Amino acid sequence: MKKKLKIITFIICLSLLNQNNMVIFAQDTQVNEQKFDTKVDFTKYNSYKQLESSLFAVSSSKNENSYGIFYQNKQRTDFIYNDAISIANGGSIVVTQKINGIETYGLIDIDFFLYDKYENSSVEYSLPIKYKNIEAREINSMKVYIAENFDGTQEYYLDKEQFNVYKNLYGSNGTFNIEYEDCSFLLKINSLNDVPKGFKENTPIKGLDGVYIQETPTQTYFIVDENNNKLIETEFKKVDDKLGPGNTLIVWYPIGMNDLSLMILNKDLDIIVPENGYGEEAEFLEANGQIYIKVKQVIGNNEIHYYDLQGNKLEKLPSNTTPINSTSNNSYSDWAKESINEANNIGIVPKNLQSNYTNKITRQEFCQLAVQTYIIKTGNSIDMDTKSPFIDVNDHYVTTAYNLKIVSGTSKDKFSPNNYITRQEAAVMVNNLAKILNINSNSTSKNKFVDESYFAPWAKDAIYSVSKIKSGDVYVMTGTGNGKFSPWFNYTREQAIATMLRLYNYK
């Protein structure tokens, strides 16, 4: 029973073109909670191409060996390359030069361009410019670089950082005891047969005999049987580990910057609710002994759609429907009880957030919690007469958070107050509040999260900053286990309350 689900990925891109078809980046482009600035005027150059986010190959003339590499507004190499190509899903840049009239290949790790410590140094090549060809493959979920010499022989390299991450993840459960030669950003191995294989124990799906969730090293998931055969070809971002009402199974995958789009399957893994840009939650309702599903689109006009368990899309539900498995008004997780009680006693939790603690927290609610923490910790008051800069919310807490630069809008005049906060958005807002409170990172930890490649560029610095702020014996914001930060997951009220309490208690 192998199924292939049709997945449509929504990608929203915005480009501003002048009459010469050269990209001019707006100096104040808002991306969620932060502003970033590219500030490269490509009209000064003959041509350019984008390699990765904020990383460009720019040509200064029409001559060969005229490309240089820019990161944001910084030129990071001389104009010496014949071409530059991004390979291995954001792992490396292949650069070429004409040497004695022959195109010759080398390799530079993308980290070289992104980290400030390399800003004033000469180029450090992962592989020098001496090869006939360089290609990248994925073997056992690992990046493998194959470099071909001009004499026809081949060399094989692993991404060192990925190797170390997987070794930490899988340890003795994988085949990592191999011979290799340490080569800067890479590890040289003898053959492709030496590529290690890592694995984790599969998670059974409760209610489905012999059906499991298999986690990949890149923190995505497959649905498999006991022999690791894929029952569905689709690679999901999340899979629920148990059947829900009506023997349904919810699965998710990313559709955009902030949301996970859900699908709902029946116990035979057939589609009931198709991929249609629906948000991360579904509401199950019951009427006359029948179960119905309510979902909301997060792309478009936030339309509400209804389905029955046979997969039929309905115009409306019966009038006498009641929710199934509604959450208790005072529900909270066991780990959060002490933090919630302390935060409520101190007064940093607004009244409207003193219930339903396991609910996901919205942008407006997070601002209310952040500003209340700011008020209690500093003793400052807020101006109740300040006019809201947004047309979709009029909340003094939101206005104060905006004026303090804790948060920005989602557009020039909209705030989207009811959107749920993701963990990486929360990290940016917490980091902004920490700066206002003169709270700085006080840990020298250099550990990197294993899912860093999923961080949005505007959130990466903030994620590492808040994860290094230690309040007593705990960090202000921690990962989700197994070395992950899980940037796309939503933040809950109780998680946000615990985070704000740690900021409040920071000495």
Legacy VTK file of the C-alpha trace (Angstrom):
# vtk DataFile Version 3.0
C-alpha trace
ASCII
DATASET POLYDATA
POINTS 507 float
0.000 0.000 0.000
2.219 2.818 -1.263
0.526 6.110 -1.941
1.679 9.267 -3.677
-0.074 12.400 -2.458
-0.215 15.411 -4.703
1.473 18.329 -2.959
1.280 21.893 -4.208
3.835 24.146 -2.574
2.938 27.781 -2.258
5.904 30.072 -2.733
5.345 33.762 -2.418
8.074 35.899 -3.983
8.161 39.669 -4.341
10.544 41.366 -6.768
10.710 45.023 -7.683
12.043 45.534 -11.219
13.180 48.752 -12.847
13.063 49.364 -16.575
16.409 47.621 -17.115
15.136 44.464 -15.410
17.706 44.859 -12.666
16.547 44.152 -9.116
16.548 47.108 -6.732
15.853 45.991 -3.170
13.698 48.222 -1.006
15.774 49.624 1.860
13.101 48.988 4.452
11.493 45.686 3.463
9.556 44.188 6.389
9.828 40.444 6.885
7.734 39.302 9.834
9.288 40.695 13.041
12.511 42.158 11.594
13.650 44.478 8.849
16.534 43.469 6.661
18.416 45.435 4.108
20.246 44.176 1.038
21.345 47.591 -0.315
23.162 46.240 -3.381
22.570 48.425 -6.400
23.027 45.911 -9.198
22.724 48.622 -11.846
26.430 49.313 -11.243
27.372 45.885 -12.591
27.125 44.087 -15.897
25.071 41.144 -14.581
24.252 39.201 -11.454
22.496 36.048 -10.254
21.171 35.013 -6.874
22.888 31.969 -5.361
21.128 31.806 -1.996
19.175 34.208 0.206
21.152 37.493 0.226
24.059 35.766 -1.573
24.816 36.823 -5.155
27.359 36.258 -7.908
27.980 39.647 -9.513
29.876 40.298 -12.754
31.851 43.508 -13.143
32.336 43.177 -16.918
31.633 40.981 -19.917
35.053 39.384 -19.689
35.738 35.887 -18.385
36.736 35.507 -14.736
34.723 38.591 -13.860
32.362 37.260 -11.152
32.683 38.157 -7.495
30.468 37.006 -4.637
28.433 39.430 -2.497
26.664 38.706 0.778
23.992 41.329 1.562
25.779 44.644 0.962
29.317 43.251 1.352
31.653 42.143 -1.428
33.241 38.953 -0.097
35.552 37.934 -2.982
37.440 39.608 -5.804
36.033 39.518 -9.343
38.001 36.411 -10.279
35.510 33.680 -11.156
34.212 32.561 -14.510
31.016 31.350 -12.835
29.521 30.449 -9.441
26.812 27.846 -8.770
24.966 26.925 -5.562
24.837 23.165 -4.955
23.863 20.671 -2.249
20.775 22.542 -1.011
22.574 25.560 0.328
25.712 23.697 1.399
28.378 25.056 -0.914
29.175 27.274 -3.866
31.049 25.783 -6.818
33.291 28.400 -8.404
35.062 28.083 -11.755
38.013 29.806 -13.368
39.511 29.563 -16.826
43.083 28.419 -16.155
45.190 28.152 -19.313
41.930 28.226 -21.239
40.479 25.220 -19.344
37.458 25.561 -17.049
38.612 24.498 -13.582
36.422 23.909 -10.506
36.729 24.661 -6.798
34.378 24.677 -3.788
33.602 27.219 -1.061
31.400 26.446 1.964
28.478 28.886 2.235
29.284 29.414 5.924
32.407 31.246 4.750
30.231 34.021 3.364
27.677 34.174 6.174
29.804 34.420 9.296
31.389 37.731 10.254
34.604 36.074 11.413
35.512 35.564 7.757
34.647 39.094 6.720
38.189 40.436 6.434
39.988 37.217 5.599
41.052 35.820 2.254
38.890 33.144 0.662
39.180 29.762 2.358
38.329 27.035 -0.133
36.756 23.759 0.902
38.307 22.344 -2.274
40.915 24.346 -4.219
40.321 25.420 -7.811
42.062 22.496 -9.500
39.390 19.972 -10.459
37.834 18.976 -13.774
34.392 18.837 -12.175
32.667 18.896 -8.766
29.193 17.538 -8.096
27.050 16.953 -5.021
24.896 13.949 -4.211
22.748 12.903 -1.282
23.614 9.431 0.010
22.106 8.071 3.240
20.616 11.579 3.740
24.133 13.062 3.853
25.746 15.589 1.509
28.556 13.996 -0.473
30.854 15.965 -2.798
32.542 14.139 -5.680
35.578 15.917 -7.131
36.932 14.643 -10.458
40.612 15.161 -11.229
41.900 15.815 -14.724
43.511 12.344 -14.763
40.050 10.762 -14.386
40.370 9.771 -10.704
37.760 10.865 -8.180
37.867 12.115 -4.592
34.973 11.863 -2.117
34.146 14.329 0.662
31.535 14.661 3.402
30.200 17.900 4.847
32.043 18.017 8.193
29.384 19.988 10.054
26.590 17.689 8.881
28.669 14.625 9.760
29.182 15.886 13.321
25.511 16.790 13.698
24.376 13.354 12.573
26.973 11.668 14.761
25.613 13.559 17.788
22.042 12.713 16.765
22.477 9.011 16.142
25.630 8.063 18.039
26.097 4.316 18.255
22.872 3.761 16.294
24.658 4.763 13.099
27.760 3.668 11.170
30.040 6.606 11.960
33.258 4.763 12.797
34.980 5.408 9.463
38.434 6.489 8.360
38.593 10.020 7.029
40.996 12.870 6.437
40.120 16.251 7.966
40.063 18.927 5.243
38.862 22.316 6.518
35.068 22.302 6.002
35.088 18.737 4.634
36.048 15.174 5.534
37.734 13.089 2.834
36.661 9.432 2.670
37.986 6.563 0.572
34.834 5.638 -1.362
31.100 6.168 -1.573
30.686 2.933 0.373
32.135 4.766 3.395
29.248 7.257 3.595
27.811 6.707 7.118
24.213 5.791 7.714
22.309 7.105 10.702
18.887 6.137 11.942
16.489 6.695 14.837
13.833 4.422 16.185
10.536 4.918 14.384
7.519 6.225 16.311
4.396 4.026 16.148
1.143 5.759 15.238
-1.351 4.851 17.956
-4.433 3.239 16.472
-2.692 2.054 13.297
-1.086 -1.374 13.641
2.255 -1.691 11.883
2.362 1.981 10.811
5.183 4.236 11.979
6.613 7.741 11.690
10.173 7.767 10.372
12.200 10.901 11.144
14.836 11.901 8.611
18.088 13.628 9.590
16.691 16.845 8.096
13.765 16.826 10.571
11.106 15.794 8.066
8.965 12.667 8.320
7.742 9.689 6.300
4.934 7.255 7.087
6.385 3.736 6.859
5.662 0.119 7.757
7.702 -2.089 10.121
10.239 -2.730 7.316
10.728 1.006 6.654
8.849 0.788 3.368
7.169 4.117 2.600
3.393 3.844 2.741
3.110 7.395 1.370
5.735 8.973 -0.872
5.171 12.467 0.529
7.766 13.841 2.946
5.922 15.682 5.721
6.967 18.430 8.117
4.892 16.909 10.934
2.805 13.771 11.417
0.468 13.255 14.368
1.410 10.174 16.384
-2.161 9.030 17.049
-5.519 8.780 15.346
-7.970 11.556 16.131
-11.766 11.718 16.109
-13.349 9.507 13.483
-10.082 7.533 13.052
-8.431 10.427 11.260
-4.726 11.234 10.974
-3.456 14.803 10.605
-0.244 15.471 8.638
1.476 18.787 7.866
4.067 20.251 5.543
5.245 23.869 5.055
3.471 26.185 2.634
5.089 29.506 3.502
7.088 31.508 5.997
4.820 31.101 9.022
2.420 28.254 8.511
2.204 24.504 8.255
-0.543 23.351 5.923
-2.513 20.358 7.073
-4.080 17.415 5.319
-6.297 14.849 7.013
-6.190 11.150 6.160
-8.420 8.261 7.187
-7.102 5.083 8.819
-6.429 3.625 5.347
-4.203 6.676 4.656
-6.569 8.014 1.999
-7.153 11.764 1.833
-10.237 13.184 3.570
-9.219 16.852 3.728
-6.926 17.726 0.812
-4.018 20.143 0.773
-5.606 23.512 0.124
-3.560 26.032 2.079
-5.229 25.162 5.380
-3.687 26.336 8.644
-2.117 24.178 11.317
-5.339 23.412 13.208
-8.533 21.547 12.438
-11.692 21.583 14.561
-13.750 18.418 14.896
-17.484 18.745 15.547
-20.326 16.286 16.036
-24.004 16.418 15.117
-26.594 13.616 14.993
-23.892 11.001 15.499
-21.823 12.269 12.562
-18.359 13.858 12.756
-17.446 16.912 10.701
-14.185 18.786 10.193
-13.762 22.561 10.110
-10.582 24.043 8.604
-9.452 27.573 7.719
-7.330 28.677 4.791
-4.282 30.761 5.682
-3.684 31.817 2.095
-6.295 33.985 0.449
-9.285 35.368 2.369
-9.119 33.070 5.477
-12.125 31.113 4.171
-13.683 28.448 6.397
-14.295 25.063 4.760
-16.163 22.009 6.040
-15.712 18.290 5.297
-17.335 15.061 6.358
-15.409 11.852 7.034
-16.005 10.644 3.478
-14.042 13.594 2.128
-17.069 15.504 0.842
-16.756 19.281 0.976
-19.893 20.812 2.507
-21.480 24.209 2.052
-22.381 24.413 5.751
-22.705 22.276 8.867
-25.867 21.224 10.698
-26.954 23.879 13.186
-26.680 21.614 16.235
-22.946 20.747 16.019
-20.874 20.630 19.197
-17.043 20.579 19.512
-15.300 17.283 20.209
-12.536 17.078 22.832
-12.644 20.770 23.748
-9.734 21.896 25.915
-10.286 22.508 29.613
-10.290 26.203 30.464
-7.453 25.878 32.969
-5.403 23.219 31.196
-1.620 23.380 31.362
1.283 20.964 31.018
2.844 19.486 34.144
6.205 21.145 33.480
4.565 24.604 33.248
2.586 24.586 36.526
5.273 26.208 38.700
6.155 28.877 36.111
2.501 29.766 35.534
1.790 30.130 39.258
4.882 32.294 39.825
4.234 34.484 36.774
0.590 35.019 37.793
1.639 35.963 41.345
4.204 38.473 40.036
1.629 40.009 37.713
3.301 39.600 34.335
0.420 37.580 32.851
-2.566 39.649 31.651
-5.981 38.398 32.843
-7.047 37.277 29.371
-4.059 34.912 29.200
-4.662 33.244 32.571
-6.441 30.235 31.040
-6.125 27.751 28.182
-2.376 27.694 28.714
-1.741 24.979 26.121
-3.331 27.096 23.372
-1.068 28.576 20.733
-0.384 32.233 21.423
-1.272 34.937 18.886
0.773 37.967 17.881
-1.504 40.277 19.866
-1.403 38.069 22.974
2.377 37.769 22.815
2.659 41.584 22.709
0.361 41.856 25.729
2.523 39.413 27.681
5.798 41.038 26.598
4.685 44.582 27.437
3.209 43.511 30.805
6.583 41.912 31.623
8.310 45.146 30.609
5.968 47.195 32.855
6.417 44.986 35.939
10.199 44.644 35.538
10.942 48.335 34.835
8.120 50.079 36.717
7.373 52.128 33.606
3.827 52.819 32.474
2.435 52.931 28.940
0.777 55.816 27.153
-2.905 54.935 26.795
-3.525 57.844 24.401
-1.077 56.797 21.677
-2.803 56.108 18.374
-2.402 52.672 16.847
-0.387 52.617 13.600
-2.433 49.636 12.365
-5.880 49.444 10.793
-6.602 45.897 11.976
-5.956 46.258 15.729
-6.338 48.965 18.348
-4.562 47.634 21.420
-2.362 49.806 23.661
-0.117 46.827 24.378
0.435 46.203 20.660
1.048 49.906 20.045
3.553 50.029 22.916
5.336 46.895 21.670
5.571 48.502 18.232
6.879 51.803 19.593
9.445 49.967 21.739
10.541 48.083 18.591
9.710 44.718 20.130
7.556 43.912 17.105
6.772 45.289 13.666
3.729 44.960 11.435
3.157 42.402 8.735
2.704 45.213 6.235
2.750 49.007 6.246
-0.565 49.364 8.091
-1.527 45.835 9.201
-0.481 43.821 12.235
-2.371 40.502 11.757
-3.158 40.253 15.490
-4.724 36.781 15.353
-1.865 35.057 13.546
-0.097 32.491 15.701
3.533 33.085 16.646
6.176 30.635 15.459
9.158 29.795 17.650
11.542 31.787 15.482
9.222 34.826 15.519
9.031 34.516 19.302
12.844 34.407 19.461
13.083 37.701 17.557
10.536 39.431 19.812
12.122 38.045 23.003
15.545 39.174 21.804
14.218 42.670 21.083
12.695 42.869 24.581
15.934 41.592 26.135
17.853 44.438 24.456
15.383 46.989 25.845
15.879 45.502 29.320
19.688 45.599 28.841
19.826 41.811 29.065
22.675 40.321 27.056
23.840 36.825 26.210
25.855 35.542 29.169
26.830 32.104 27.892
29.799 31.192 25.703
28.049 28.097 24.350
28.965 27.488 20.701
26.563 24.620 20.124
24.617 24.907 16.877
21.084 23.666 16.399
20.869 20.718 14.026
17.936 22.276 12.150
19.703 25.603 11.550
19.202 25.262 7.794
15.472 25.827 8.414
16.008 29.146 10.243
14.802 32.219 8.393
17.745 34.606 7.767
16.023 37.367 9.759
15.671 35.085 12.818
18.991 33.234 12.980
20.950 35.759 15.093
18.045 36.224 17.505
17.596 32.468 17.967
21.219 32.008 18.980
21.167 35.155 21.113
18.163 34.169 23.262
19.401 30.601 23.559
22.578 31.956 25.183
20.826 34.159 27.779
20.927 32.273 31.063
18.539 33.213 33.860
19.659 31.378 36.947
20.120 27.753 35.954
17.954 27.864 32.818
18.188 29.515 29.426
15.559 32.096 28.492
14.590 30.133 25.391
15.623 26.553 24.767
15.394 24.045 21.942
12.837 21.274 21.573
15.205 18.350 22.201
17.640 16.279 20.152
19.563 19.414 19.255
16.607 21.031 17.455
15.099 24.486 17.786
12.053 23.712 15.544
11.701 27.265 14.170
8.412 26.636 12.346
6.536 25.197 15.318
4.076 27.493 17.030
4.610 28.892 20.539
2.019 28.238 23.242
0.800 30.498 26.033
2.565 28.440 28.693
5.836 28.431 26.752
5.630 32.202 26.295
4.833 32.711 30.000
7.829 30.577 31.039
10.067 32.560 28.684
8.900 35.929 30.023
9.300 34.733 33.608
12.945 33.905 32.889
13.485 37.391 31.480
11.839 38.876 34.557
14.032 36.791 36.892
17.237 37.636 35.038
19.765 39.184 37.411
LINES 1 508
507 0 1 2 3 4 5 6 7 8 9 10 11 12 13 14 15 16 17 18 19 20 21 22 23 24 25 26 27 28 29 30 31 32 33 34 35 36 37 38 39 40 41 42 43 44 45 46 47 48 49 50 51 52 53 54 55 56 57 58 59 60 61 62 63 64 65 66 67 68 69 70 71 72 73 74 75 76 77 78 79 80 81 82 83 84 85 86 87 88 89 90 91 92 93 94 95 96 97 98 99 100 101 102 103 104 105 106 107 108 109 110 111 112 113 114 115 116 117 118 119 120 121 122 123 124 125 126 127 128 129 130 131 132 133 134 135 136 137 138 139 140 141 142 143 144 145 146 147 148 149 150 151 152 153 154 155 156 157 158 159 160 161 162 163 164 165 166 167 168 169 170 171 172 173 174 175 176 177 178 179 180 181 182 183 184 185 186 187 188 189 190 191 192 193 194 195 196 197 198 199 200 201 202 203 204 205 206 207 208 209 210 211 212 213 214 215 216 217 218 219 220 221 222 223 224 225 226 227 228 229 230 231 232 233 234 235 236 237 238 239 240 241 242 243 244 245 246 247 248 249 250 251 252 253 254 255 256 257 258 259 260 261 262 263 264 265 266 267 268 269 270 271 272 273 274 275 276 277 278 279 280 281 282 283 284 285 286 287 288 289 290 291 292 293 294 295 296 297 298 299 300 301 302 303 304 305 306 307 308 309 310 311 312 313 314 315 316 317 318 319 320 321 322 323 324 325 326 327 328 329 330 331 332 333 334 335 336 337 338 339 340 341 342 343 344 345 346 347 348 349 350 351 352 353 354 355 356 357 358 359 360 361 362 363 364 365 366 367 368 369 370 371 372 373 374 375 376 377 378 379 380 381 382 383 384 385 386 387 388 389 390 391 392 393 394 395 396 397 398 399 400 401 402 403 404 405 406 407 408 409 410 411 412 413 414 415 416 417 418 419 420 421 422 423 424 425 426 427 428 429 430 431 432 433 434 435 436 437 438 439 440 441 442 443 444 445 446 447 448 449 450 451 452 453 454 455 456 457 458 459 460 461 462 463 464 465 466 467 468 469 470 471 472 473 474 475 476 477 478 479 480 481 482 483 484 485 486 487 488 489 490 491 492 493 494 495 496 497 498 499 500 501 502 503 504 505 506
